């Protein structure tokens, strides 16, 4: 075997090895990108289901249905739909996310349930201040969920506080 053939064989082998490494790295990068996109979509959908729980709870408390409600159906139906959505999304989070995000999501869900227990127990519509006080714990937990998600996704920036930007309108007789 002459030197040119040997160099050619080594070059071909090296090229194939580098191509294999490149495909492996590219595949890992694609998997990471896919996981990040799915996790972001899942967290967004989970938060939206929590927000829908609040909108339905607002109606359950005796306030008019909010302008941004996904549907004007009965609040109990909307709460049930949001609950089922959150449970499905929790399953996905348990597969994709780390313990901090999973715990934060569970805490949001539990806060949503405590919020619904409180508002369903009112016999008359509360004042906006009473409603805000009950809702504040949910907003704190939603903020912790956002912070945990941003940390997992390596999103830099200041901590986000969930605020009630869609307050119930006072009931007028």
C-alpha positions as CSV (number, residue, x, y, z in Angstrom):
1,X,0.0,0.0,0.0
2,X,1.5,3.3,-1.0
3,X,1.6,6.4,1.2
4,X,-1.1,8.2,-0.8
5,X,-3.6,5.3,-0.2
6,X,-2.7,5.2,3.5
7,X,-3.3,9.0,3.9
8,X,-6.5,8.7,1.9
9,X,-7.8,5.9,4.1
10,X,-6.9,7.8,7.3
11,X,-8.5,10.9,6.0
12,X,-11.7,9.0,5.1
13,X,-11.8,7.3,8.5
14,X,-11.2,10.6,10.3
15,X,-13.9,12.3,8.2
16,X,-16.4,9.5,9.0
17,X,-15.6,9.7,12.7
18,X,-16.0,13.5,12.7
19,X,-19.3,13.2,10.8
20,X,-20.5,10.7,13.4
21,X,-19.6,13.1,16.2
22,X,-21.3,15.9,14.4
23,X,-24.5,13.9,14.0
24,X,-24.4,12.9,17.6
25,X,-23.9,16.5,18.8
26,X,-26.6,17.7,16.4
27,X,-29.0,15.1,17.7
28,X,-28.3,16.0,21.3
29,X,-28.8,19.7,20.5
30,X,-32.1,18.9,18.7
31,X,-33.3,16.9,21.6
32,X,-32.4,19.7,24.0
33,X,-34.2,22.2,21.9
34,X,-37.3,20.0,21.6
35,X,-37.3,19.4,25.4
36,X,-37.1,23.1,26.1
37,X,-39.9,24.0,23.6
38,X,-42.2,21.3,25.0
39,X,-41.4,22.3,28.6
40,X,-42.1,25.9,27.8
41,X,-45.4,25.1,26.1
42,X,-46.4,22.8,29.0
43,X,-45.6,25.4,31.7
44,X,-47.5,28.1,29.7
45,X,-50.6,25.8,29.4
46,X,-50.4,24.9,33.1
47,X,-50.4,28.6,34.1
48,X,-53.2,29.3,31.7
49,X,-55.3,26.6,33.3
50,X,-54.6,28.1,36.7
51,X,-55.6,31.5,35.4
52,X,-58.8,30.0,34.0
53,X,-59.5,28.5,37.5
54,X,-59.3,32.1,38.9
55,X,-61.6,33.5,36.3
56,X,-64.1,30.8,36.9
57,X,-63.7,31.2,40.7
58,X,-64.4,34.8,40.3
59,X,-67.7,34.0,38.7
60,X,-68.4,31.4,41.3
61,X,-67.8,34.0,44.0
62,X,-70.7,36.1,42.5
63,X,-68.8,38.5,40.3
64,X,-69.8,38.7,36.6
65,X,-67.9,36.5,34.1
66,X,-64.7,38.3,33.2
67,X,-64.3,39.8,29.8
68,X,-61.3,37.6,29.1
69,X,-63.0,34.3,30.0
70,X,-62.2,31.5,27.6
71,X,-65.9,30.5,27.7
72,X,-69.0,31.8,29.4
73,X,-70.0,28.3,30.4
74,X,-71.0,27.6,34.0
75,X,-68.1,28.2,36.3
76,X,-68.2,24.6,37.7
77,X,-67.7,23.3,34.1
78,X,-64.8,25.6,33.5
79,X,-63.2,24.7,36.8
80,X,-63.6,21.0,36.0
81,X,-62.0,21.6,32.5
82,X,-59.1,23.5,34.0
83,X,-58.6,20.8,36.7
84,X,-58.4,18.1,34.1
85,X,-56.0,20.1,32.0
86,X,-53.7,20.8,35.0
87,X,-53.6,17.1,35.9
88,X,-52.6,16.1,32.3
89,X,-50.0,18.9,32.3
90,X,-48.7,17.8,35.7
91,X,-48.0,14.3,34.2
92,X,-46.0,15.9,31.4
93,X,-44.1,18.1,33.9
94,X,-43.2,15.1,36.0
95,X,-41.5,13.6,33.0
96,X,-39.8,16.7,31.6
97,X,-39.1,19.1,34.5
98,X,-37.0,19.0,37.6
99,X,-38.1,18.7,41.2
100,X,-38.3,22.4,41.8
101,X,-40.7,23.0,38.9
102,X,-42.8,20.0,39.8
103,X,-43.1,21.1,43.4
104,X,-44.0,24.6,42.3
105,X,-46.7,23.3,40.0
106,X,-48.2,21.2,42.7
107,X,-48.2,24.2,45.0
108,X,-50.0,26.3,42.4
109,X,-52.6,23.5,42.0
110,X,-53.1,23.2,45.8
111,X,-53.4,27.0,46.1
112,X,-56.0,27.0,43.3
113,X,-58.0,24.3,45.2
114,X,-57.9,26.3,48.5
115,X,-58.9,29.4,46.5
116,X,-61.9,27.6,45.1
117,X,-62.8,26.2,48.5
118,X,-62.8,29.7,49.9
119,X,-64.9,31.3,47.1
120,X,-67.4,28.5,46.9
121,X,-68.1,29.0,50.7
122,X,-69.2,32.6,50.4
123,X,-73.0,33.0,50.5
124,X,-72.8,36.5,49.1
125,X,-70.3,38.1,46.8
126,X,-67.3,39.4,48.7
127,X,-65.7,42.8,48.4
128,X,-63.0,43.2,45.9
129,X,-60.5,43.5,48.8
130,X,-61.7,40.1,50.3
131,X,-61.4,38.5,46.9
132,X,-57.9,39.9,46.3
133,X,-56.8,38.7,49.8
134,X,-57.9,35.1,49.0
135,X,-56.4,35.3,45.5
136,X,-53.0,36.6,46.7
137,X,-51.7,33.2,47.8
138,X,-52.4,31.7,44.4
139,X,-50.6,34.6,42.7
140,X,-47.6,34.1,45.0
141,X,-47.5,30.4,44.1
142,X,-47.8,31.2,40.4
143,X,-44.8,33.6,40.7
144,X,-42.8,30.8,42.3
145,X,-43.7,28.5,39.5
146,X,-42.6,31.0,36.9
147,X,-39.3,31.5,38.8
148,X,-38.6,27.8,39.0
149,X,-39.4,27.4,35.3
150,X,-37.2,30.3,34.3
151,X,-34.4,28.8,36.4
152,X,-34.7,25.4,34.7
153,X,-34.7,27.0,31.3
154,X,-31.8,29.3,32.1
155,X,-33.8,32.4,31.4
156,X,-32.1,35.4,33.0
157,X,-33.9,38.4,34.3
158,X,-35.7,39.7,37.3
159,X,-38.2,37.6,39.3
160,X,-41.8,37.9,38.1
161,X,-44.6,38.8,40.4
162,X,-48.0,37.7,39.2
163,X,-50.4,40.6,39.7
164,X,-54.2,40.7,39.4
165,X,-54.5,42.7,36.2
166,X,-58.0,41.5,35.6
167,X,-59.8,42.4,38.8
168,X,-63.5,41.8,39.2
169,X,-65.7,44.7,38.5
170,X,-67.9,45.8,41.4
171,X,-71.3,44.3,41.3
172,X,-73.9,47.0,40.6
173,X,-77.5,46.4,41.4
